[in-house]
């Protein structure tokens, strides 16, 4: 699947940089539409990617559109609930279409799907800079592998390079270099916890603010465990110390670590959220996925929206339209998603004020209607900010 730089053609119709969920989704849809697509990534696949690995309903929907949901679910650990755990120990289980699959496996599936659709995959290949014509329009990219460099000319370039800003900087589209959030995760194998931890557990606590901890069950007795921090305070947080604190005060995390085997080192990563921090396009180039900020604040979920924005980029490029129409259509499609991202940004106050979770969960334990509203947030037909607005808090006492 991974072709080398020496095999790179001189030109293609669309060059997609980054073979994660957004890039592979775009490459798949474009190849199916009959486009000549080259897909490159700086690492050979399969490869690790730091993530919580949770697949919530928007990811299920996008994977179904790509035709790989059954393949993913055959390898994933299914779950029926998100377990929300409050600082004082209260818990509610919110139902939803859920699963967990390590990104090493998930990204390999969606990348192979792009290749099956007709995209040509080259890796490890590094994106150095865009090529531009005399009018300043992007017309390809300068790529490298080791000490060798090549130029690839393309009608369009799609940047799907994730949260690290170097490619955005090279393309002149980075408005903010710093991340929106940072996270640290590890994989722990502990067969004794099979059946003990069944839900996707998310834990809020004053020792984790402004963030949360999680334990997500993978297959075969492996668990993804981690911590994430949102907002400006992330710059002053020692994530490893935060992780240790999580494993001290939360008994299931303590038991998981004490009786388990850590599979490799803990790894950290930045997140880009709220469709913010980068311009979405310039002539000849579109930005998609987490490079465009496709991760939700508050929850840190990003796989589904990365896939969705990649498909939107492909939709914009599939027709025979002018440059201006492509850019306008794509940017409008992202802006149409923006209000939902802003709702999650507003809901992000929970991570800084975990007592709100105590209040919400205390009430939800007495109200099936409130649990249904929380499930609606997972299914994206509910408003996460309304649950904890002034009006929402008032409703907690009146419903």
N, C-alpha and C positions, 0 to 999 in steps of 0.2 A: 504493500500500500504506500510506503514511504519512498517516493522517487527522489533522486539526488539532483543537486544543482546542475550537474553536467547534462542531465536529461531535460532541463527546462527549455520550453519553446521560446521563440523570440517574441511572440505576441499571443494574446488571447482576447476574448471579449470582456470577461470580468475576472479580475484578480481579487481573491478573498484572502486577507491576511489574518490568520488566527483560526484554528480548527476546533475551538471549543463549541459549546452549544449554539451561540449566535452565528459564528462563521460557518459551521457545518450545516445549520438550518438554511442559511442563505444560499450556500453552494448547492445543496440538494434541490431546492426549489428552482434555482436558476438553471441547473443542468436539466431538470425535468422540463423546463420551458424551452429547451433547445439551445441554450447559451453555451458557448465554449468557455468553461470555467477552470481556472487554476486556483487551487487551494494550497496555501503554505502555512507552516507553523515552525516556530523556532525550536520545537522539541519533537523528537520522533514519538509516534504513538505505538502502543498505549503509554501514557505518562500520568504521573500524579498531579492532582490539583487540589489545593487546600480549600475545603468547603464543608458545610454541615451535611451535605449529601441528601437532604430531604427533598422529596418530590411531592409538592402540594398540588391541588387540583389544576392550576394553570399550566403546570408542567405536563400533567397527564393529557390535557387537551392538546397542547402543542406537539407532544410526542405522537399522539394519535394522528394529527394532521400530517406528520412526517412519515407515518406508516411503521413506526418502530416501537409503539407502546407495548405490544405483546412480547417482543424480544426483550425489552427492558424489564417488564414485570416478571418474566420467566427467571430472571437473575436477581431481582430485587427482593428485599424483605418487605412484605406488605404490612401495613399498619392501618388500624381503623380509627385511631384517635390521636389528637395532640393532648398530652397531659400538661396543663398549666399549673405550676406550683408557686404559691405565694410565699413571701418572706416568713410569715408565721406558720407555714406548713399546710395551709389549706390547699385543696386541689380540686380541679374539675377536669374532666376528660371531654374534649370537644371533638365530635365525630367529623370525619372527612375522608376523601379519597387520597390516601397517603401511601408512601413507600420510601425506602431508603436504598440507594445504590451508590457505592463509591464512585467518585468522578472519574477515576482511572478507567472503570468499566463503562460508565455512561457515555463519556466523551468518545471512547473508542467506538461504541455502537453508532453514535450519530455521525462520526467521521466516516466510518465504513459505509454508512448509508449514503453519504454524499458521493463516495467513490463508486458505489453501485449505480448511482443515478447518472454517472458520467463525468463527474469532476475529477481532475487529475491532482493528486496530493503529493506535495514535495516537502520533505522534512529530513533533518533539521535545517531550516532555511531562515535566516534573519532578515527582517525588513529594516533597511537602513534609512531610506528616504524616498519620498515620491519623486517621480519624473514629471516635469512640467514642460508644456510647449511654449512657444513665443508669447502666447496670450496669457500665460500663467495657469492654464487649465491642467489638472493632473492627467497624465497620459500613460501611467505605468508606475514602476517602482524599481529602485536599485536594491537588489537582494544579495546576500552573501552567505557563504558556508565555509567556515574556517578562514583561510586566507584568500579564497577565491570570491570574486564578485561578478554579478551578471545584471544586465538590464532586461526587464520584461515590459513590453509595451502592452497596454490594455485600454479598452474603451472606457472602463470604469474600474476603480479600486474601492473595495469595501474593507474598512478597518474594523476588525473584531478582536482586538488585542487585549481585552481585559482591563483590570484596574491599574496596572502599572502604566505610568503616563508617557514613557519614552517615545512610543510610536506616535501618540497624539502630538507631542512636542515636535517631532521630526516633520509632521504634516502641518504644523502651524495651527492646530485646532484645540489646543489645551488651554482652557480658561482657569483651571485650578489643578495644581500638581498634587496637593495633599489629598489623602483619602477621606471619605466620609466616615469610615469606621475601620476597625482592625479586629482580627479574630485569630484565635489559636486553637488548633485541634490535634487530636491524636486518635489512633485506632488501638483499642484494647481487646484482646481475646480472653474471654472468661466464660467457659461453658456453664458454670454454675448459675449464671445470670440469665440463661435462656429461659424465657417464660416469666421471669421476674420483671424484666423491663420490656414491655410490649409496645407502649405508646412512644411517640416522639416527645420526650420530656423536655420542657422548657422551664427554667427555674429563675425566678427573680429574688433578689436579696440585697439588703443594704450594703453588704460587702462586695457586691458585683456592680453597683451602680457606677456610671450610667450604662448598664448593659445587662447581660444575663448569661446563664450557663445552659448547656444542653447535653442530653444523652440520647442518641438516636440508634436504634438497633439495626445492624446490618445482618446479613445471613451468616450462618455457621458459627454463631457464638461470638461474633465480632461486633463491637460497639464504637460508634463515632462519638467522642466526648470532647467538649470544648467550651470556650468562653468568647464573648464578643463585647466590644465597647463602642458606643456611638457618641458623636458630638465632639466638642473641643477638648473635653477631658481625656480623650484617648491619647493625646500627646504626652500626658503625664502618668500614664498607667503602665505598670510592669505586668504584661500579660501572663508571664510564667508564674508570678506571685499570685495573680488573680486566680489562675487555674488551681494552684495549690490550695488557696483559700476555699474554692468551690469544693474541692475534694475533702476538705476538712469538715465544713459545716453541713454538707448535704450527704446524708448517710448512703444512699444508693451509689453516688459517685465514689465515696470512700471505699465501699465494699467492692465495687467494680475494679478499682485500681489495686486494692490490697490483695485480691485473690486472682488478679489477671496478669496477662503478659502484654506489655506495651509493644506494639508492632512498629518499630521504627521510632524516630524522634518526634516530639511535638513540633508542629510546623505552623507558622503564622502567615497571614496574608492581609492585604488591604482590601477594602470594598469601596466602590463608587456607587452612590445612591441617588435616587430622586430625579433621574434624568437631568442631572446638573453637573457642571464642571467641564463640559466640552461642547464645542459647536458641532452640530450634527452633520454638516456637509460643507464642501466647497466645490467649485466646478470640477467634475470628474471623480469625486470621492464622497463616499458616505461613511458615517461612523455608526456602529451598531453594537448591541450587547452591553456588557459592563463598561466598555470604553465610553459609551454614551451615558452611563449611569443607570443601568437597567435593574439594579438591585433595590429592593424595598428597604427604606429605613424602618425602624421599630423591630421588624422580624429578621432582617438580613437575608430573606429569601430572594434568590435571583435567577435560578435556573429557568423557570417558566418564562419569565419576561425576557431573558436573553434569547431564548428560542423564538419567542413571539416577535421581538424587534428584528431578529435576523430574517424572519419570514416577511416582515414589512419591507425591509430593504430589498429583498428579492422581488416582491410585488411591484415596487416602484421601478425596478430596472427591467422587468420582464417585457413590458410593452415598448413599442417604438415611439418614444416621446422625446421632446427636446430636453436639453440639459436642465433648463429652468423648470420644466414641468416635473421632471424626475425629482429634483431637489425639493421643490415645493410640495409635491405629493408626499414624499417621505417625511419631511419635517412636520407637515400637518398631521400625519398619522402618529408621530411621536407626541406631538403636542396634545393630541386627543387623549393619550394615555396619562398625560401629566397630572390632571386633577386627582386621579387615584393615587399616584405617587405622593402627592402633597398631603392626602389624607393620612398616609402612613407616616409622613414626616411629622404631622401634627400629633399622631398617636405615639410618636417616639418619646413624648414626655414621660411615659410610663417607665422607661429605662432609667430616667433620672430620679423618678419619684416612685419607688417600688411600693409604697404604702397604698397607691392607687390599685395595685394588683390585689392587695389584701382585701380592699373594699369590693372590687369587682368579683373576686372569687367567693368571698363571703356571701354575696347576694346570689351569684350564679348557682351555688349549692342548693339554694331554695327556689330556683326559678328555671323551669324547663324552657320557658320562653326566652330567657336571657342566653341560655346555652345555644338555642337555635340561632339567635342573633350572632353569637360568636362563631358558630358554624358558617353563617352567611358571610362573615369576613373571609374565612378560608376559601369559600366558593366564589368570592369576589362579587357577591350580590348584596353585601352589607358594608357599612361604613365603619372602619376601625376607629376613626377619630370621635365619632358620636358616642361610642361606648364610654369615653372618659372625658367628654366635654363637660362644662358646668351643667348643661341641660341633661347630659347623659348620667352624670353623678346623681342629679336630683331624681331621675327616673329609677335609679337603682333602689331608692327608698320607697318608691310609689308603685312599682310594677307588682 
